[in-house]
Amino acid sequence: MTSWRVWLPLDLVLVGAFAVMGRMSHYGSLTLPGWWQTAWPFLVGAGLAWGAVLLTRRPPAAIGTGVVVWLGALVGGMVLRQASGQGTAMPFVVVATLVLAAALVGTRLVWWVRARR
């Protein structure tokens, strides 16, 4: 499970799930257009970070790679949200920071611990 063919789709699914949780917690329902409106900035940010990961040949399962993808999703997502007129209120930034870190770095940490056993 160290291939980018596993980690890249997993990371995108985790970022998409973050958007699902956000939409459900704020609106109580989920539509595809609503999900896309929330998800696309973070997916683009994660995708750009993955481009950097692939170019530098970083190990996909490495915790450092998770940090790169997390920061790409977070910073890219917030910049694109701001540029597209979506909100970037401080509580949202804090929640996004923590949830995306848990998802993108936490999964690699769990994998690393399990791989060492």
matplotlib code that plots the C-alpha trace (Angstrom):
import matplotlib.pyplot as plt

x = [0.0, 2.9, 1.9, 0.7, -2.1, -3.5, -2.7, -3.7, -7.3, -7.5, -6.4, -9.0, -11.7, -10.7, -10.9, -14.3, -15.5, -14.4, -16.7, -19.5, -19.2, -19.1, -22.2, -24.1, -23.2, -24.2, -27.1, -28.4, -28.6, -26.3, -26.6, -24.0, -23.8, -23.5, -20.9, -18.9, -19.0, -17.4, -15.1, -13.5, -11.1, -9.7, -9.5, -7.6, -5.2, -4.7, -4.2, -1.6, 0.2, 0.1, 1.7, 4.6, 4.8, 5.0, 7.5, 9.8, 9.3, 8.4, 7.2, 3.4, 2.9, 5.4, 4.1, 6.0, 4.0, 0.8, 2.0, 2.6, -0.9, -2.5, -0.9, -1.7, -5.4, -5.7, -3.8, -4.9, -8.5, -8.6, -7.0, -9.4, -12.4, -11.5, -10.9, -14.3, -16.2, -16.7, -16.1, -12.9, -14.0, -11.4, -13.5, -13.8, -10.0, -9.4, -11.8, -10.5, -6.9, -7.6, -9.9, -7.7, -4.6, -6.3, -7.4, -4.3, -1.5, -3.3, -4.0, -0.3, 0.6, -1.8, -0.3, 3.2, 2.5, 0.8, 3.6, 6.1, 4.4]
y = [0.0, 2.4, 3.2, 6.6, 4.6, 3.9, 7.1, 9.7, 8.4, 7.8, 11.4, 12.7, 10.6, 11.9, 15.5, 14.8, 13.3, 16.4, 18.4, 15.9, 16.3, 20.1, 20.2, 17.9, 19.7, 23.1, 22.3, 19.0, 17.6, 16.9, 17.7, 17.1, 20.8, 21.8, 19.2, 20.3, 23.9, 23.0, 20.3, 21.7, 24.2, 21.6, 18.9, 21.3, 22.2, 18.5, 17.7, 20.4, 19.1, 15.6, 17.0, 18.2, 14.9, 13.0, 15.4, 15.1, 11.3, 11.5, 8.2, 8.4, 6.7, 8.9, 11.2, 14.1, 13.4, 13.6, 17.0, 18.3, 17.1, 18.5, 21.9, 21.9, 21.0, 23.5, 26.5, 25.9, 25.4, 28.5, 30.7, 29.3, 29.7, 33.3, 33.9, 32.4, 34.5, 31.6, 32.1, 31.7, 32.6, 31.8, 29.0, 27.3, 27.6, 26.1, 23.2, 22.6, 22.6, 20.0, 17.7, 17.7, 17.1, 14.1, 12.7, 13.3, 13.0, 10.8, 8.0, 7.8, 7.9, 4.9, 3.1, 3.7, 2.4, -0.7, -1.3, -1.2, -4.0]
z = [0.0, -0.7, -4.3, -5.5, -7.2, -3.8, -1.9, -4.5, -4.9, -1.1, -0.4, -2.9, -1.3, 2.1, 0.9, -0.7, 2.6, 4.4, 2.0, 2.7, 6.4, 6.1, 3.9, 6.1, 9.3, 7.9, 5.7, 6.9, 3.4, 0.5, -3.2, -5.8, -6.8, -3.1, -2.5, -5.6, -4.5, -1.2, -2.5, -5.7, -4.1, -1.7, -4.4, -6.7, -3.9, -3.1, -6.8, -7.2, -4.1, -5.6, -8.7, -6.6, -4.8, -8.1, -9.6, -6.6, -6.3, -2.6, -1.1, -1.2, 2.1, 3.9, 6.7, 5.0, 1.8, 3.9, 5.2, 1.6, 0.5, 3.6, 3.2, -0.5, 0.1, 3.0, 1.5, -2.0, -0.9, 1.1, -1.6, -4.2, -1.9, -1.3, -5.0, -5.9, -3.3, -0.8, 2.9, 4.8, 8.3, 11.0, 12.6, 9.2, 8.6, 12.1, 11.5, 8.0, 9.3, 11.9, 9.9, 6.8, 8.9, 10.7, 7.3, 5.2, 7.7, 10.2, 7.8, 7.0, 10.6, 11.2, 8.2, 9.4, 12.9, 11.5, 9.0, 11.8, 13.7]

ax = plt.figure().add_subplot(projection="3d")
ax.plot(x, y, z, "-o")
ax.set_aspect("equal")
plt.show()
